[in-house]
């Protein structure tokens, strides 16, 4: 198990991205963080926040840069 993992989901559909996220979270330990990298054009930020809350995870930070968005989700 790992405590930090980065997952680049740029260019993926929402459903493909959530499938990869679910598989990645299975490999993250308690209090670990999954960093997601998203496209600005395909901004799933609101949907990913809802997904994380429904799964019992917590959004610890969102970095909305010029080219991409980085979301940090903590597994509690």
C-alpha positions as CSV (number, residue, x, y, z in Angstrom):
1,X,0.0,0.0,0.0
2,X,1.1,3.5,-0.7
3,X,0.4,6.8,1.0
4,X,0.6,9.1,-2.1
5,X,-0.3,8.4,-5.8
6,X,-0.7,10.7,-8.8
7,X,-3.2,9.8,-11.5
8,X,-3.3,11.6,-14.8
9,X,-6.8,11.5,-16.1
10,X,-6.5,14.1,-18.9
11,X,-8.4,13.1,-22.0
12,X,-10.5,10.4,-20.3
13,X,-14.2,10.3,-20.0
14,X,-15.7,10.8,-16.6
15,X,-16.6,7.1,-16.3
16,X,-13.2,5.9,-17.4
17,X,-11.6,8.3,-14.9
18,X,-13.8,7.2,-12.0
19,X,-13.0,3.6,-12.8
20,X,-9.3,4.3,-12.6
21,X,-9.7,6.3,-9.4
22,X,-11.5,3.5,-7.7
23,X,-8.8,1.0,-8.6
24,X,-6.1,3.5,-7.5
25,X,-7.8,4.1,-4.1
26,X,-7.8,0.4,-3.4
27,X,-4.0,0.6,-3.4
28,X,-3.8,3.7,-1.1
29,X,-3.5,3.3,2.7
30,X,-5.7,5.0,5.3
31,X,-4.9,8.8,5.4
32,X,-3.2,8.5,2.0
33,X,-3.7,11.0,-0.8
34,X,-4.6,10.6,-4.5
35,X,-3.6,13.4,-6.7
36,X,-5.7,13.8,-9.9
37,X,-4.5,15.7,-12.9
38,X,-7.4,17.0,-15.1
39,X,-7.7,18.9,-18.4
40,X,-9.0,22.5,-18.2
41,X,-11.2,21.6,-21.2
42,X,-12.7,18.5,-19.5
43,X,-13.3,19.9,-16.1
44,X,-14.9,17.3,-13.9
45,X,-14.0,19.0,-10.7
46,X,-17.6,19.3,-9.3
47,X,-18.4,15.8,-10.3
48,X,-15.2,14.4,-8.7
49,X,-15.9,16.3,-5.5
50,X,-19.4,14.7,-5.3
51,X,-17.9,11.3,-6.1
52,X,-15.3,11.6,-3.4
53,X,-17.8,12.7,-0.8
54,X,-20.1,9.8,-1.7
55,X,-17.2,7.4,-1.2
56,X,-16.3,9.0,2.2
57,X,-13.1,10.7,1.0
58,X,-12.2,14.3,1.5
59,X,-10.9,16.9,-1.0
60,X,-7.8,18.3,0.7
61,X,-6.9,20.9,-2.0
62,X,-7.7,22.0,-5.5
63,X,-4.9,23.7,-7.6
64,X,-6.5,25.4,-10.6
65,X,-3.5,26.3,-12.7
66,X,-3.3,27.8,-16.2
67,X,-3.1,24.5,-18.1
68,X,-4.4,21.9,-15.8
69,X,-6.2,21.2,-12.6
70,X,-4.8,19.2,-9.7
71,X,-7.2,17.8,-7.1
72,X,-5.9,16.1,-3.9
73,X,-8.3,13.6,-2.4
74,X,-7.6,12.2,1.1
75,X,-8.7,8.7,2.0
76,X,-10.0,8.7,5.5
